[in-house]
Amino acid sequence: MHIDWAALGSVFGVSLIVTVALVGLFTLGIVGLSKRETASAQGNSAALALTGAYACFAACTAAVAYGIYLIVA
């Protein structure tokens, strides 16, 4: 049996980068929701923070759905 170490390392590297990117994107969504809470408490408009948070969560959902599609297909 021959293990292709270069391919294994490539898969590990890509999965590590994608994981860090998804965690960062989700964190931006949480920060956006936090800014919305702060803006609402101060009486300011929170539409931009809420839109940004929803966009981050939608991107996370799309990335996870694409990953599941790649696994199933």
C-alpha positions in Angstrom: 0.0 0.0 0.0 1.3 3.4 -1.0 0.3 6.6 0.9 0.5 9.8 -1.1 1.8 12.1 1.6 1.7 15.2 -0.6 -2.0 14.7 -1.3 -2.7 14.0 2.4 -0.9 17.2 3.4 -2.8 19.2 0.8 -6.1 17.9 2.1 -5.0 18.7 5.7 -3.9 22.2 4.7 -7.1 23.1 2.8 -9.3 21.8 5.5 -7.4 23.7 8.2 -7.7 27.0 6.2 -11.4 26.4 5.5 -12.0 25.7 9.1 -10.3 28.8 10.3 -12.1 30.9 7.7 -15.5 29.5 8.8 -14.8 30.2 12.4 -13.7 33.7 11.6 -16.8 34.3 9.5 -19.1 33.0 12.2 -17.3 35.2 14.7 -17.9 38.2 12.5 -21.6 37.3 12.5 -21.7 37.1 16.3 -19.9 40.5 16.5 -22.4 42.0 14.2 -25.2 40.8 16.4 -23.4 42.2 19.4 -23.1 45.6 17.6 -26.8 45.4 16.9 -27.6 45.0 20.6 -25.3 47.9 21.4 -26.8 50.2 18.7 -30.3 49.3 19.9 -29.5 50.1 23.5 -28.1 53.5 22.4 -31.1 54.3 20.2 -29.2 54.2 16.9 -30.1 52.3 13.8 -28.9 48.7 13.8 -29.8 47.7 10.2 -26.3 47.6 8.9 -25.0 45.5 11.7 -27.9 43.1 11.4 -27.5 42.8 7.6 -23.8 42.1 8.0 -24.5 39.5 10.6 -27.1 37.8 8.5 -24.7 37.9 5.5 -22.0 36.2 7.5 -24.3 33.5 8.8 -25.7 32.9 5.2 -22.1 32.5 3.9 -21.4 30.0 6.7 -24.5 28.1 5.8 -23.6 28.1 2.1 -20.1 26.8 2.9 -21.3 24.0 5.1 -24.0 23.0 2.5 -21.3 23.0 -0.3 -19.1 20.8 1.9 -21.9 18.4 2.5 -22.6 18.4 -1.3 -19.0 17.6 -2.0 -19.1 14.7 0.4 -22.3 13.2 -0.9 -21.6 13.7 -4.6 
